[in-house]
């Protein structure tokens, strides 16, 4: 069987109905200023953009896309890749751990029974991610629910992932993912402890994600997990957003080197999450210095999984030949 054809991801300012009318659109992600739609390919993520109106994040497949619903799962796919999404109101569950376990149980069952059994990348958005002290922090409960829900999909071949605090205040857990018919290759960062090996001080259940995933396919594509100012397992530069960005880019450079890919450029589509709106101008100026003009980026207001971290970056990076 031939290698999978890569999907393309871009930020697009257009009418939502026009985007959803395209037969090869796999997914469209809007943000807190975007309209609603019940199309299975569409998700309005609960993050406020730093500049409004925000463009849509548009995923396009190489083949014609089919769509469907399976319980709580909304999905769209071509022959090679499948997008899926789940939204669960926390009020329907005992707590965030229970909601997360339910979401991941549904995700795992859907993926395992599908033609696209290999998870490449998962995105998670939940409200009040840092609320609670010590082991009572909501992010730590999320990690416990995620591990319980993953079940048979757990192991060391984790997908890339991000978990960000919603900035719209809605207590609705949003999980969406990309899965493939062929397995990708997880990539770790030599500057950072693998997340699933974090010591007990970070919670009763270690986070279950790889630092990046090199997608299967005929062209190199690297799906980068949420990356912040963490060296080893310790956060760095508390309170200094510029120093945190410098450390974050040092981590990203190390990650790209591990994946044998060049630095960011025309094949890069990045999301930059900023905890405080008051830091957006400084972050934007820093990004202008560090990224070439053809590297696309979107700045969003959102809480990072550790209270001391002010900024995080994730995204897709592909080598342009």
C-alpha positions as CSV (number, residue, x, y, z in Angstrom):
1,X,0.0,0.0,0.0
2,X,1.3,3.5,-0.8
3,X,2.4,5.9,1.9
4,X,-0.3,8.3,3.2
5,X,-0.6,11.6,1.5
6,X,-0.1,14.4,4.0
7,X,-2.9,16.8,5.0
8,X,-2.3,20.5,4.8
9,X,-3.1,23.0,7.6
10,X,-3.4,26.7,7.2
11,X,-4.9,29.8,8.8
12,X,-7.6,31.1,6.5
13,X,-9.8,34.3,6.7
14,X,-13.0,33.3,4.8
15,X,-16.7,32.7,5.2
16,X,-17.3,29.5,7.3
17,X,-20.0,28.2,5.0
18,X,-17.7,28.6,2.0
19,X,-15.0,26.6,3.8
20,X,-17.4,23.8,4.8
21,X,-18.6,23.6,1.2
22,X,-15.1,22.4,0.0
23,X,-15.2,18.6,-0.5
24,X,-11.6,18.1,0.7
25,X,-11.9,20.1,4.0
26,X,-11.2,17.6,6.8
27,X,-11.7,20.0,9.7
28,X,-12.3,23.7,10.5
29,X,-11.4,25.1,13.9
30,X,-12.9,28.4,14.9
31,X,-12.2,30.3,18.2
32,X,-14.2,32.1,20.7
33,X,-15.2,34.9,18.3
34,X,-16.3,32.5,15.6
35,X,-19.9,31.5,14.7
36,X,-21.5,28.2,15.5
37,X,-22.1,25.3,13.1
38,X,-23.3,21.7,13.6
39,X,-21.2,20.4,10.7
40,X,-19.2,17.4,12.1
41,X,-16.0,18.9,10.7
42,X,-16.3,22.1,12.7
43,X,-15.3,22.9,16.3
44,X,-15.4,26.3,18.0
45,X,-12.5,26.1,20.5
46,X,-13.0,28.0,23.8
47,X,-10.0,30.2,23.4
48,X,-10.1,34.0,22.9
49,X,-7.8,35.2,20.1
50,X,-5.3,37.9,20.8
51,X,-6.6,39.8,17.7
52,X,-10.2,39.5,16.5
53,X,-11.5,38.4,14.1
54,X,-9.2,35.4,14.1
55,X,-8.7,33.3,11.0
56,X,-10.0,29.7,10.9
57,X,-7.6,26.8,11.2
58,X,-8.4,24.7,8.1
59,X,-7.3,21.1,7.6
60,X,-7.4,19.8,4.0
61,X,-7.1,16.2,3.0
62,X,-5.8,14.9,-0.4
63,X,-8.9,12.7,-1.0
64,X,-12.6,13.3,-0.8
65,X,-13.8,13.5,2.8
66,X,-16.6,11.5,4.4
67,X,-18.2,12.6,7.7
68,X,-20.2,11.0,10.4
69,X,-21.2,10.7,14.1
70,X,-20.7,7.8,16.5
71,X,-22.2,8.5,19.9
72,X,-20.3,11.6,21.3
73,X,-17.7,11.4,18.5
74,X,-18.0,13.7,15.4
75,X,-15.6,12.7,12.7
76,X,-14.4,13.3,9.1
77,X,-11.9,11.3,7.1
78,X,-10.3,10.5,3.8
79,X,-8.5,7.2,3.1
80,X,-5.4,8.2,5.1
81,X,-6.4,10.4,8.0
82,X,-9.3,10.9,10.3
83,X,-10.3,14.0,12.4
84,X,-12.4,13.4,15.4
85,X,-13.9,15.6,18.2
86,X,-15.7,15.2,21.5
87,X,-17.3,17.9,23.7
88,X,-18.6,16.9,27.1
89,X,-20.3,19.3,29.6
90,X,-18.7,18.8,33.0
91,X,-22.1,19.2,34.7
92,X,-23.0,15.7,33.3
93,X,-20.1,14.1,35.3
94,X,-18.9,13.8,38.8
95,X,-15.8,15.9,38.2
96,X,-13.2,16.7,35.5
97,X,-11.5,13.4,35.9
98,X,-14.7,11.5,35.3
99,X,-15.5,13.7,32.2
100,X,-12.0,13.1,30.9
101,X,-12.2,9.4,31.4
102,X,-15.5,9.3,29.5
103,X,-14.1,11.4,26.6
104,X,-11.0,9.3,26.3
105,X,-12.9,6.0,26.6
106,X,-15.1,7.1,23.7
107,X,-12.0,8.3,21.7
108,X,-10.1,5.0,22.3
109,X,-13.1,2.9,21.3
110,X,-13.7,4.9,18.2
111,X,-10.1,4.9,17.1
112,X,-9.6,1.2,17.8
113,X,-12.6,0.2,15.8
114,X,-11.8,2.5,12.8
115,X,-9.8,2.3,9.6
116,X,-7.5,4.9,11.3
117,X,-6.2,3.2,14.4
118,X,-3.0,5.2,15.0
119,X,-3.3,8.4,17.0
120,X,-1.0,11.2,15.7
121,X,-2.0,14.2,17.8
122,X,-4.6,15.1,20.4
123,X,-5.7,18.6,21.6
124,X,-7.4,19.2,24.9
125,X,-9.1,22.3,26.2
126,X,-10.7,22.6,29.7
127,X,-11.7,25.5,31.9
128,X,-9.9,26.5,35.1
129,X,-7.0,24.2,34.4
130,X,-4.9,25.5,37.3
131,X,-7.7,25.7,39.9
132,X,-7.0,23.6,43.1
133,X,-3.9,23.2,45.2
134,X,-1.4,20.3,45.0
135,X,-3.0,17.0,43.9
136,X,-6.4,18.8,43.8
137,X,-5.5,20.8,40.8
138,X,-7.9,20.3,37.9
139,X,-5.0,19.6,35.4
140,X,-3.8,16.7,37.6
141,X,-7.3,15.3,37.7
142,X,-7.5,15.6,33.9
143,X,-4.3,13.6,33.6
144,X,-5.7,10.9,35.8
145,X,-8.9,10.7,33.7
146,X,-7.0,10.7,30.5
147,X,-4.8,7.8,31.5
148,X,-7.9,5.8,32.7
149,X,-9.8,6.5,29.5
150,X,-6.9,5.6,27.2
151,X,-6.9,2.0,28.5
152,X,-5.5,-0.4,25.9
153,X,-4.1,2.5,23.8
154,X,-1.7,3.4,26.6
155,X,2.0,2.4,26.5
156,X,5.1,4.3,25.6
157,X,4.1,5.1,22.0
158,X,1.9,8.1,23.1
159,X,0.7,10.6,20.5
160,X,1.7,14.3,20.6
161,X,-0.7,16.4,22.7
162,X,-1.5,19.7,24.3
163,X,-3.7,20.6,27.2
164,X,-4.7,24.3,27.6
165,X,-7.1,26.2,29.8
166,X,-10.1,27.6,28.1
167,X,-10.3,31.4,28.3
168,X,-14.1,31.7,27.6
169,X,-15.1,30.3,31.0
170,X,-17.2,27.4,29.7
171,X,-16.9,24.2,31.7
172,X,-17.1,22.0,28.6
173,X,-14.2,19.6,28.0
174,X,-13.1,19.7,24.3
175,X,-10.9,17.0,22.9
176,X,-10.1,16.6,19.2
177,X,-7.5,14.5,17.4
178,X,-5.9,13.4,14.2
179,X,-5.5,9.6,13.6
180,X,-4.0,7.8,10.6
181,X,-4.2,4.4,8.9
182,X,-0.4,4.0,9.4
183,X,1.6,4.6,12.6
184,X,3.7,7.7,13.0
185,X,7.0,7.9,14.9
186,X,7.1,9.6,18.4
187,X,9.9,12.1,18.9
188,X,11.3,13.0,22.3
189,X,13.4,16.0,23.3
190,X,16.8,15.4,24.9
191,X,16.5,18.7,26.8
192,X,13.3,17.5,28.5
193,X,12.3,14.5,30.6
194,X,9.7,12.5,28.7
195,X,6.3,13.5,30.1
196,X,5.3,10.0,31.2
197,X,8.4,9.8,33.3
198,X,7.7,12.9,35.4
199,X,8.3,12.5,39.1
200,X,5.5,12.2,41.6
201,X,5.7,16.0,42.5
202,X,3.8,16.7,39.3
203,X,0.7,14.7,40.3
204,X,-0.5,11.1,40.9
205,X,-0.6,10.3,37.2
206,X,2.1,11.4,34.8
207,X,1.0,13.1,31.5
208,X,0.7,10.7,28.6
209,X,2.0,12.3,25.5
210,X,5.1,12.4,23.3
211,X,7.0,15.6,22.7
212,X,6.1,15.4,19.0
213,X,4.9,12.9,16.4
214,X,6.4,12.5,13.0
215,X,3.3,11.6,10.9
216,X,3.4,8.7,8.5
217,X,3.5,9.7,4.9
218,X,5.4,10.6,1.7
219,X,6.4,14.0,3.1
220,X,7.9,14.8,6.5
221,X,5.4,16.4,8.9
222,X,6.0,16.9,12.6
223,X,3.1,17.5,15.0
224,X,4.6,19.3,17.9
225,X,3.2,19.0,21.4
226,X,2.7,21.9,23.7
227,X,6.2,23.2,24.4
228,X,7.1,25.6,27.1
229,X,10.0,26.8,29.4
230,X,10.7,23.4,30.9
231,X,14.2,21.9,31.1
232,X,14.4,18.3,32.4
233,X,11.1,18.3,34.3
234,X,11.6,21.8,36.0
235,X,9.9,25.0,34.9
236,X,12.3,27.9,34.2
237,X,12.3,31.7,34.4
238,X,9.3,32.2,36.7
239,X,7.6,35.6,35.9
240,X,9.8,36.5,32.9
241,X,7.9,36.0,29.6
242,X,10.8,36.9,27.3
243,X,13.2,34.4,29.1
244,X,10.4,31.7,29.0
245,X,10.1,32.3,25.2
246,X,13.9,32.0,24.8
247,X,13.8,28.6,26.7
248,X,10.8,27.5,24.7
249,X,12.5,28.1,21.4
250,X,15.7,26.3,22.7
251,X,13.4,23.3,23.3
252,X,11.8,23.6,19.9
253,X,15.2,23.8,18.2
254,X,16.3,20.7,20.1
255,X,13.1,18.9,19.1
256,X,13.4,19.8,15.4
257,X,17.0,18.5,15.5
258,X,15.9,15.3,17.0
259,X,13.4,14.9,14.1
260,X,16.1,15.9,11.6
261,X,14.1,18.8,10.3
262,X,15.2,22.3,9.5
263,X,14.1,25.4,11.5
264,X,10.7,27.0,11.2
265,X,9.7,28.5,7.8
266,X,7.0,28.2,5.1
267,X,5.9,24.8,6.3
268,X,5.2,25.9,9.9
269,X,1.8,26.5,11.3
270,X,2.0,27.4,15.0
271,X,-0.3,28.2,17.9
272,X,1.1,30.4,20.6
273,X,-0.9,30.3,23.9
274,X,-0.4,33.3,26.2
275,X,-1.6,33.3,29.8
276,X,-2.0,37.0,30.3
277,X,-3.4,39.4,27.7
278,X,-1.1,42.0,29.0
279,X,1.9,39.9,27.7
280,X,0.6,39.7,24.1
281,X,2.5,42.7,22.8
282,X,5.8,41.5,24.3
283,X,5.2,38.0,23.0
284,X,4.3,39.2,19.5
285,X,7.5,41.3,19.3
286,X,9.5,38.3,20.4
287,X,7.9,36.1,17.8
288,X,8.7,38.7,15.1
289,X,12.4,38.4,16.0
290,X,12.5,34.7,16.2
291,X,10.2,33.5,13.4
292,X,10.6,34.1,9.6
293,X,7.7,36.0,8.0
294,X,6.5,32.9,6.2
295,X,6.0,30.9,9.4
296,X,2.3,31.2,10.1
297,X,1.2,31.7,13.7
298,X,-1.9,32.4,15.7
299,X,-1.8,33.9,19.2
300,X,-4.5,32.8,21.7
301,X,-5.2,33.7,25.3
302,X,-5.2,30.5,27.4
303,X,-3.9,29.1,30.6
304,X,-0.8,26.8,30.6
305,X,-0.9,23.5,32.5
306,X,1.6,24.8,35.1
307,X,0.7,28.0,37.0
308,X,4.2,29.5,36.7
309,X,4.3,29.1,32.9
310,X,3.3,32.2,30.9
311,X,3.5,30.9,27.3
312,X,3.4,27.7,25.3
313,X,3.8,26.9,21.6
314,X,2.5,23.9,19.5
315,X,1.8,23.3,15.9
316,X,2.7,21.5,12.7
317,X,6.1,21.8,11.0
318,X,6.9,20.4,7.6
319,X,10.0,20.6,5.6
320,X,9.5,22.5,2.4
321,X,11.7,21.1,-0.4
